[in-house]
Amino acid sequence: MRKRKRRLWHETPWDGQPGFFAAWRRFFYQFEGTSQLGDPNEPPYVPPANPRCPVCSELMRDHRIERGGPGKPTHLRCPQQDAPLAPAEA
């Protein structure tokens, strides 16, 4: 019976697959490792009941969101920006 070779690397998802790119991925997997997904025991994110605007700290329900189409930006309009400006006194 033939002895098994000693493995210098740990197992990868690309073990046993032929080809240059599988060898490339096997090589770099030794340094990169698996993806870092975070703590599996962390509770899921619960969004706040009344979210506030990061710009003006007002409630988000008072804001107007103008969605842009393809290739156009989306704008967030704060309530203070929508209010008409008072005329300046001379």
C-alpha positions, 0 to 999 in steps of 0.5 A, a space after each residue: 500500500 502506498 503512503 500518503 504524501 504529507 500535506 503542506 497546505 490545509 484543505 480548500 474548496 478547489 482541491 481535486 479540480 483541474 486547471 490553472 485557475 483552480 491551482 491559482 485559487 488553491 494557492 491563494 486560499 492558503 493566505 486569504 482563508 475563508 471569508 470573515 462573516 462576523 460573530 455567528 452569535 450576534 443578534 440580528 439587526 433591528 431597525 429603529 422604530 422612528 429613524 432620524 436623519 443623519 444630516 439634520 436629526 429630524 424624523 425621516 418621515 418628514 423628509 422627501 426622497 427624490 429617487 433618480 432614474 438610471 444614471 441619475 442621483 437620489 436626493 434626500 430633501 430635509 424639511 428645513 430645505 423645503 421651507 420658504 425663506 423669509 424675505 430679508 429686511 433692509 
